């Protein structure tokens, strides 16, 4: 059975869709949960941090990695066959693109990359087609990096926003493990479940 690292960042409005996808893969893969400090500890209008942690840990059957120190062994111990970052916020995308590893998620990414194993990224950010466009472009061009298909989730109200279709995470995982990008990469926002 393949081992998947599943790293969640603080795009809280997408958590329910991400959890739905995670539940679909938990029987097929051994899943190591990882949460950024914001995802791990921030209560928002979308839900409480403790509820999110409990749900993630119940699905995965283990405690979430939430510190840099806990993420570091991912590399030397070769713990993961694939690292999924879903949702990947604009802040995290910028850090990944520029080699900044100051969170549990970005350190997990850095540690995982030393083993030259694939990474699957599911963006969810309001600045994807503005400040973060160069960062997404840089990551799209990196070997071993794959994306969950994404589109504009509210082209009229938030014209620079992109959101992944999180329901496609299982198919994107299978493709990434096979060394392929799931296509089409760019999708119509109207096809994204729950978008808008």
C-alpha positions as CSV (number, residue, x, y, z in Angstrom):
1,X,0.0,0.0,0.0
2,X,1.3,3.4,-1.0
3,X,1.8,6.1,1.7
4,X,0.4,9.5,1.0
5,X,1.2,12.7,3.0
6,X,-1.8,14.9,3.0
7,X,-1.0,18.5,4.0
8,X,-3.7,21.0,4.7
9,X,-3.2,24.8,4.7
10,X,-5.6,27.5,5.8
11,X,-8.1,27.9,3.0
12,X,-10.9,27.1,5.5
13,X,-13.8,27.6,3.1
14,X,-12.6,24.5,1.2
15,X,-12.1,22.1,4.1
16,X,-15.4,20.2,3.7
17,X,-14.7,19.5,0.0
18,X,-11.1,18.5,0.9
19,X,-12.3,16.1,3.7
20,X,-14.8,14.5,1.3
21,X,-11.9,13.7,-1.1
22,X,-9.7,12.5,1.7
23,X,-12.4,10.1,2.9
24,X,-12.4,8.6,-0.6
25,X,-8.7,7.8,-0.6
26,X,-8.2,6.7,3.0
27,X,-9.1,3.1,2.3
28,X,-6.8,2.9,-0.7
29,X,-3.7,4.5,0.8
30,X,-1.9,4.9,4.1
31,X,-2.4,8.6,4.8
32,X,-0.1,10.7,7.0
33,X,-2.0,13.9,7.9
34,X,-0.1,17.2,8.0
35,X,-1.5,20.6,9.0
36,X,-0.1,24.1,8.8
37,X,-0.1,26.1,12.0
38,X,-3.1,28.1,10.8
39,X,-5.0,25.0,9.7
40,X,-4.2,23.3,13.0
41,X,-5.0,26.1,15.4
42,X,-7.3,28.8,13.9
43,X,-11.0,28.9,14.7
44,X,-12.9,30.7,11.9
45,X,-16.5,31.3,10.8
46,X,-16.2,28.0,8.8
47,X,-15.5,25.9,11.9
48,X,-13.3,25.2,14.9
49,X,-9.7,24.1,14.7
50,X,-10.3,21.3,17.2
51,X,-13.2,19.9,15.1
52,X,-11.0,20.0,11.9
53,X,-8.1,18.3,13.7
54,X,-10.4,15.6,15.1
55,X,-12.0,15.0,11.7
56,X,-8.6,14.7,9.9
57,X,-7.1,12.5,12.5
58,X,-10.2,10.2,12.6
59,X,-10.1,9.8,8.8
60,X,-6.3,9.0,8.8
61,X,-6.2,7.1,12.1
62,X,-3.2,9.0,13.4
63,X,-2.2,12.3,14.9
64,X,-1.5,15.2,12.5
65,X,2.0,16.5,12.0
66,X,1.8,20.1,12.9
67,X,5.4,21.3,13.7
68,X,8.6,21.7,11.7
69,X,10.3,19.2,14.0
70,X,7.7,16.6,13.4
71,X,7.8,17.1,9.6
72,X,11.6,16.9,9.3
73,X,11.9,13.0,9.4
74,X,9.7,12.7,6.3
75,X,12.8,13.1,4.2
76,X,15.5,11.0,5.9
77,X,13.0,8.2,6.7
78,X,11.5,8.3,3.2
79,X,8.1,8.2,4.7
80,X,6.0,9.2,1.7
81,X,5.4,7.9,-1.8
82,X,3.5,11.1,-2.7
83,X,2.9,14.4,-0.9
84,X,-0.5,16.1,-1.5
85,X,-0.9,19.7,-0.5
86,X,-4.7,20.5,-0.4
87,X,-5.8,23.1,-0.1
88,X,-2.6,25.0,-1.0
89,X,-3.0,28.7,-0.1
90,X,-1.3,31.6,-1.9
91,X,1.0,32.0,1.0
92,X,2.1,28.4,0.8
93,X,2.4,28.5,-3.0
94,X,4.8,31.5,-2.8
95,X,6.9,29.7,-0.2
96,X,7.1,26.5,-2.2
97,X,8.1,28.4,-5.3
98,X,10.9,30.3,-3.5
99,X,12.3,27.6,-1.2
100,X,11.0,28.9,2.1
101,X,10.5,26.1,4.6
102,X,9.2,27.8,7.8
103,X,6.0,25.8,8.3
104,X,5.2,22.2,8.9
105,X,3.8,22.0,5.3
106,X,6.7,23.7,3.6
107,X,9.2,21.7,5.6
108,X,7.3,18.5,4.8
109,X,7.6,19.5,1.1
110,X,11.3,20.2,1.3
111,X,12.0,17.0,3.2
112,X,9.9,15.0,0.7
113,X,11.7,16.5,-2.3
114,X,15.1,15.1,-1.2
115,X,13.8,11.7,-2.2
116,X,12.7,12.9,-5.7
117,X,9.2,11.7,-5.2
118,X,6.1,13.4,-6.6
119,X,4.1,16.3,-5.2
120,X,0.5,17.0,-6.0
121,X,-0.8,20.6,-5.4
122,X,-4.4,21.7,-5.1
123,X,-4.4,25.5,-5.2
124,X,-7.1,27.6,-3.5
125,X,-6.2,31.3,-3.5
126,X,-7.8,34.6,-4.4
127,X,-4.6,35.9,-5.9
128,X,-3.7,33.0,-8.2
129,X,-4.1,35.1,-11.4
130,X,-2.3,38.1,-9.9
131,X,0.5,38.1,-7.3
132,X,0.7,34.3,-7.2
133,X,0.6,33.7,-11.0
134,X,4.4,33.6,-11.3
135,X,4.6,31.1,-8.4
136,X,2.1,28.8,-9.9
137,X,3.9,29.0,-13.2
138,X,7.2,28.1,-11.5
139,X,5.7,25.1,-9.8
140,X,4.0,23.9,-13.0
141,X,7.4,23.8,-14.6
142,X,9.1,21.7,-11.9
143,X,9.8,18.0,-12.5
144,X,7.7,15.7,-10.3
145,X,5.1,18.4,-9.6
146,X,1.5,17.8,-10.5
147,X,-1.7,19.8,-9.9
148,X,-5.3,19.0,-9.1
149,X,-7.3,20.5,-12.0
150,X,-8.4,24.1,-11.2
151,X,-10.4,27.0,-12.5
152,X,-11.8,30.4,-11.7
153,X,-14.4,29.7,-8.9
154,X,-16.0,33.2,-9.2
155,X,-14.8,34.9,-12.3
156,X,-17.1,37.9,-11.9
157,X,-16.8,38.5,-8.2
158,X,-13.2,37.3,-7.7
159,X,-11.5,37.5,-11.1
160,X,-8.0,36.6,-9.9
161,X,-9.2,33.6,-7.8
162,X,-8.5,30.0,-8.6
163,X,-9.8,26.9,-6.8
164,X,-9.1,23.2,-7.5
165,X,-11.8,20.8,-8.1
166,X,-11.1,18.8,-4.9
167,X,-13.4,16.0,-6.0
168,X,-10.7,15.1,-8.5
169,X,-8.0,14.5,-5.9
170,X,-8.3,10.7,-6.0
171,X,-7.8,10.7,-9.8
172,X,-5.0,13.3,-9.6
173,X,-3.2,11.1,-7.0
174,X,-3.4,8.0,-9.3
175,X,-2.1,10.1,-12.2
176,X,0.7,11.7,-10.2
177,X,1.9,8.3,-8.9
178,X,2.0,7.2,-12.5
179,X,4.0,10.2,-13.4
180,X,1.2,12.0,-15.3
181,X,-0.7,15.3,-15.0
182,X,-4.4,14.7,-14.8
183,X,-6.1,16.5,-17.7
184,X,-7.6,18.8,-18.5
185,X,-5.6,20.9,-16.0
186,X,-7.7,24.1,-16.6
187,X,-11.4,23.5,-16.0
188,X,-14.5,25.7,-16.2
189,X,-15.4,27.1,-12.8
190,X,-19.0,26.0,-13.3
191,X,-17.8,22.4,-13.3
192,X,-16.2,22.7,-9.8
193,X,-18.4,21.1,-7.2
194,X,-19.7,23.8,-4.9
195,X,-17.9,26.7,-6.6
196,X,-19.1,30.2,-6.7
